[in-house]
Amino acid sequence: MLTTLAVLGLAFSLDLLIGEPPTAVHPVAWFGRLVDAADRNWAGSERGQRLVGVAVAVLTPLVPAAVAGGLVLVATPLHPMAGPVVAALVLFLTTSLRSLLELTRDVVAATDGDPDRARERVRGLVGRDTSTLSPAGLRSAAVESAAENLADGLVATLVPFAVLAPVSLPAAAAAAAWVKGVNTLDSMLGYPSKPIGTASARLDDLVMFLPARLAAVSIAVAAVDPLSLARARAWAQTPPSPNSGWPMATLACALGVRLEKVGVYDLNPDADLPTLAEGERAVAVVGRAAVVAIAVAVALAAIVATVLTPFAPGLEPLRAILTTGDAAPAEVVRWA
């Protein structure tokens, strides 16, 4: 458990100190190139493309998972600290908090006097056409993205990592990288116009079911408004995604603002679009929600470690295989 806490602490310290690594050296960007290479016309029919998409969804996320888990596995025998440090680097590279908050804050601030800059900067958060959005509409887009990316960019990889870390750091790193791979597939291929991405979108829907709802709970707690989660139920299923509506609608209800993507969804429609002050508050709430999510992840790791403690001797051979790739010493096996 102490190792898990140290790994989590190092990962988020790196995020606070460094933020997002440059795209040229970011492993997620490298994986994006692999996805881009797979995004082509492999079959002459839509059904054929969907079948190819199933293979893409199943196989491509295994690549980052194998690389991440393998690196931790190889590093572990080299030095007692090598495995945990590499695992922390994997978690750091598969999560994004500081960059999300900074970009959202920058967009919100730019809407007050420099909407052109806001339109330029918000492209890093949303894919919609922002050329006709008002300053309030730009703030809405930024706030929506901050809520959704709390789930995608933090909770989705953090929780499986924290749950598996007390058992095996290589498995934890592989799980975080796999989830990030699934998220990346969906963001690049998961559009109705791309039959090859249908399976990726469905897989992402399944993977994000719990993280999106945990992010919504974290927002409600951070806003000190637990009832916002109940109020959000009225609009949580309005967006096309079965998951993204939960954190977005919860944040809208907690702030008492309207969040709208024209022609797609309208969350808490009886309220007004966010003001500058409400946009700034949204950034603060998402930041606190991230702290809540991290605390929940630590609690889950502690529960796993506590539950496994009585079984530690019997699990030692399996732990040795998962951690170093080698069987446990004969005397440990005999003792178990």
C-alpha positions in Angstrom: 0.0 0.0 0.0 2.9 2.4 0.8 4.3 1.7 -2.7 0.9 2.4 -4.2 0.7 5.7 -2.4 4.2 6.7 -3.4 3.4 5.8 -7.1 0.2 7.9 -7.0 2.0 10.8 -5.3 4.8 10.8 -7.9 2.4 10.6 -10.8 0.4 13.6 -9.7 3.5 15.5 -8.6 4.7 15.1 -12.2 1.4 16.3 -13.5 1.5 19.4 -11.3 5.1 20.2 -12.2 5.2 19.4 -15.9 1.6 19.2 -17.1 1.1 17.7 -20.6 4.4 16.5 -22.3 5.0 17.9 -25.8 2.9 16.1 -28.5 6.1 14.9 -30.3 7.2 12.8 -27.4 3.8 11.9 -25.9 3.1 8.1 -26.1 -0.6 8.8 -26.5 0.3 10.8 -29.7 2.4 7.8 -30.9 -0.6 5.5 -30.3 -2.7 8.0 -32.2 -0.5 7.5 -35.3 -1.1 3.7 -35.0 -4.9 4.4 -34.9 -4.6 6.8 -37.8 -2.8 4.1 -39.8 -5.7 1.7 -39.1 -8.3 4.3 -40.2 -8.6 3.3 -43.8 -11.0 1.6 -46.2 -10.1 -2.1 -45.5 -13.3 -3.5 -47.0 -15.7 -2.6 -49.8 -18.8 -2.6 -47.7 -20.0 -0.9 -44.5 -20.5 -4.3 -42.8 -17.0 -5.3 -43.7 -15.6 -2.1 -42.2 -17.5 -2.8 -39.0 -16.0 -6.2 -38.8 -12.5 -4.8 -39.3 -13.4 -2.3 -36.6 -14.0 -5.1 -34.2 -10.5 -6.3 -34.7 -9.1 -2.8 -34.4 -11.0 -2.3 -31.1 -9.9 -5.6 -29.6 -6.3 -5.6 -30.7 -4.9 -2.0 -30.9 -5.4 -1.1 -27.2 -3.4 -4.2 -26.3 -0.4 -2.6 -27.8 0.0 0.3 -25.2 -1.1 -2.2 -22.5 1.7 -4.6 -23.4 4.3 -1.9 -23.7 3.4 -0.2 -20.4 3.1 -3.5 -18.5 6.2 -4.8 -20.1 8.3 -1.8 -19.2 7.3 -2.0 -15.5 8.0 -5.7 -15.6 11.4 -5.3 -17.1 12.3 -2.4 -14.7 11.3 -4.1 -11.5 14.3 -6.5 -11.1 16.8 -3.7 -12.0 16.3 -1.7 -8.8 13.7 -1.6 -6.0 12.6 1.8 -7.1 12.7 1.3 -10.9 9.4 -0.5 -11.2 7.4 2.0 -9.1 8.9 4.9 -11.0 8.1 3.5 -14.4 4.6 2.7 -13.2 4.2 6.3 -12.0 5.4 7.6 -15.4 2.7 5.4 -17.0 0.0 6.8 -14.8 1.3 10.4 -15.4 1.2 9.9 -19.2 -2.3 8.4 -19.1 -3.9 11.1 -17.0 -4.3 14.8 -17.6 -5.4 17.3 -14.9 -3.2 20.4 -14.8 -3.4 20.9 -18.6 -7.2 20.4 -18.6 -7.7 23.0 -15.8 -5.2 25.5 -17.3 -6.8 25.3 -20.8 -10.3 25.6 -19.5 -9.3 28.6 -17.2 -7.6 30.2 -20.2 -10.7 29.9 -22.4 -13.0 31.2 -19.8 -10.8 34.2 -19.1 -10.4 35.0 -22.8 -14.2 35.2 -23.2 -14.0 38.4 -21.3 -12.7 40.8 -23.9 -10.9 38.4 -26.4 -13.4 36.0 -27.8 -11.2 35.3 -30.9 -8.5 33.9 -28.6 -11.2 31.9 -26.7 -12.4 30.4 -30.0 -8.8 29.5 -30.9 -8.0 28.0 -27.5 -11.3 26.1 -27.1 -10.4 23.9 -30.1 -8.1 22.1 -27.7 -11.1 21.0 -25.7 -14.0 20.5 -28.2 -14.4 19.4 -31.8 -17.5 21.4 -32.7 -17.6 24.5 -34.9 -17.1 27.5 -32.5 -17.0 30.2 -35.1 -20.5 31.5 -34.3 -20.5 30.9 -30.6 -21.0 33.8 -28.2 -18.7 34.3 -25.3 -21.3 32.6 -23.1 -21.5 29.7 -25.6 -17.7 29.4 -25.5 -17.7 29.2 -21.7 -20.4 26.5 -21.9 -18.3 24.5 -24.3 -15.2 24.8 -22.1 -17.1 23.9 -18.9 -18.8 20.9 -20.6 -15.4 19.6 -21.8 -13.8 20.1 -18.3 -16.6 17.9 -16.8 -16.4 15.2 -19.5 -12.6 15.1 -19.4 -12.5 14.7 -15.7 -14.0 11.3 -16.4 -12.0 10.5 -19.6 -8.7 12.1 -18.6 -8.4 11.2 -14.9 -10.9 8.9 -13.4 -11.0 6.3 -16.2 -7.3 5.4 -15.9 -6.7 6.3 -12.2 -9.3 3.9 -10.7 -8.2 0.6 -12.4 -4.6 1.6 -11.7 -5.3 2.2 -8.0 -7.3 -1.0 -7.6 -4.6 -3.2 -9.3 -1.5 -1.5 -7.9 -1.5 -3.3 -4.5 -1.6 -6.6 -6.4 0.7 -5.9 -9.3 2.2 -2.7 -10.7 2.8 -4.1 -14.2 -0.9 -5.1 -14.3 -1.9 -1.7 -13.0 0.2 0.1 -15.7 -1.2 -2.2 -18.4 -4.8 -1.5 -17.3 -4.3 2.3 -17.3 -2.6 2.2 -20.8 -5.4 -0.1 -22.1 -8.1 2.2 -21.0 -6.3 5.2 -22.5 -6.0 3.3 -25.7 -9.7 2.6 -25.7 -10.5 6.3 -25.0 -8.1 7.4 -27.8 -9.7 4.9 -30.3 -13.1 6.4 -29.5 -12.0 10.0 -29.8 -10.4 9.3 -33.3 -12.8 6.7 -34.8 -16.0 6.8 -32.8 -18.1 8.8 -35.2 -21.3 7.7 -37.1 -19.5 8.5 -40.4 -16.8 5.9 -39.6 -18.1 2.3 -39.6 -14.7 1.1 -38.6 -15.1 3.0 -35.3 -18.5 1.5 -34.3 -16.9 -1.2 -32.2 -14.5 1.2 -30.6 -17.3 3.5 -29.6 -19.3 0.7 -28.1 -16.2 -0.5 -26.2 -15.6 3.0 -24.9 -19.2 3.2 -23.7 -18.8 0.1 -21.7 -15.4 1.1 -20.2 -16.6 4.6 -19.3 -19.8 3.5 -17.6 -18.5 3.6 -14.0 -15.8 6.4 -14.5 -18.4 8.8 -15.8 -20.7 8.2 -12.9 -17.9 8.4 -10.4 -16.8 11.7 -11.9 -20.4 12.9 -11.5 -20.4 11.9 -7.8 -17.0 13.7 -7.3 -18.4 16.9 -8.9 -21.4 16.7 -6.6 -19.2 16.3 -3.5 -16.8 19.0 -4.6 -19.6 21.4 -5.2 -21.0 20.5 -1.7 -24.3 19.9 -3.5 -25.1 16.1 -3.3 -28.6 16.7 -4.6 -27.2 18.0 -7.9 -26.6 14.4 -8.8 -30.3 13.6 -8.4 -31.3 16.7 -10.4 -28.9 15.8 -13.2 -30.8 12.6 -13.9 -33.3 14.6 -15.9 -30.7 15.5 -18.5 -27.9 13.0 -18.1 -29.2 10.8 -21.0 -29.7 13.8 -23.3 -26.3 13.7 -25.0 -25.7 11.0 -27.6 -23.1 9.3 -25.3 -24.6 7.2 -22.5 -21.9 8.4 -20.2 -20.7 11.9 -20.8 -24.0 13.5 -19.8 -23.6 12.5 -16.2 -20.6 14.7 -15.2 -21.8 17.5 -17.5 -25.3 17.6 -16.2 -24.1 17.3 -12.6 -21.8 20.2 -13.1 -24.6 22.2 -14.7 -27.0 21.5 -11.9 -24.3 22.2 -9.2 -23.4 25.5 -10.7 -27.0 26.4 -11.6 -26.1 27.1 -15.2 -27.2 25.9 -18.6 -24.8 23.9 -20.7 -25.7 23.6 -24.4 -24.4 22.1 -27.6 -26.7 23.6 -30.2 -28.8 20.9 -31.9 -27.4 18.1 -29.8 -28.2 18.6 -26.1 -29.4 21.3 -23.7 -28.6 20.6 -20.0 -30.5 22.4 -17.2 -32.3 24.4 -19.9 -34.2 26.6 -17.5 -31.0 28.3 -16.3 -28.7 30.8 -18.2 -25.5 30.0 -20.0 -22.5 30.5 -17.6 -21.2 34.0 -16.8 -17.5 34.7 -16.4 -17.7 34.1 -12.6 -19.6 30.9 -13.1 -17.1 29.7 -15.6 -14.3 30.4 -13.1 -16.2 28.6 -10.4 -16.6 25.6 -12.7 -12.8 25.3 -13.1 -12.5 25.4 -9.3 -15.2 22.7 -8.8 -13.6 20.4 -11.4 -10.3 20.8 -9.7 -11.7 19.9 -6.3 -13.6 17.0 -7.9 -10.3 15.7 -9.1 -9.0 15.7 -5.5 -12.2 13.8 -4.5 -11.6 11.2 -7.2 -8.0 10.8 -6.2 -9.1 10.3 -2.5 -11.6 7.7 -3.7 -8.9 5.9 -5.7 -6.6 5.8 -2.6 -9.5 4.4 -0.5 -10.1 1.7 -3.1 -6.4 0.8 -3.1 -6.5 0.6 0.7 -9.5 -1.7 0.6 -7.9 -4.0 -1.9 -4.7 -4.1 0.2 -6.6 -4.8 3.4 -8.8 -7.5 1.8 -5.7 -9.2 0.3 -3.6 -9.1 3.5 -4.9 -12.3 5.1 -4.2 -14.1 1.8 -0.7 -12.6 1.2 1.3 -15.8 1.8 -0.8 -17.9 -0.6 -0.8 -15.1 -3.2 2.9 -14.6 -3.1 3.7 -17.0 -6.0 1.2 -15.3 -8.2 2.4 -11.8 -7.1 6.0 -12.8 -8.0 4.9 -13.9 -11.5 2.9 -10.7 -12.1 5.5 -8.4 -10.7 8.8 -9.9 -12.0 7.8 -12.6 -14.4 9.6 -15.2 -12.2 8.2 -17.8 -9.9 8.4 -17.2 -6.2 11.3 -18.8 -4.3 10.7 -22.5 -3.3 10.6 -21.7 0.4 7.8 -19.2 -0.1 5.8 -21.7 -2.1 6.3 -24.3 0.6 5.2 -21.8 3.3 2.1 -20.9 1.3 
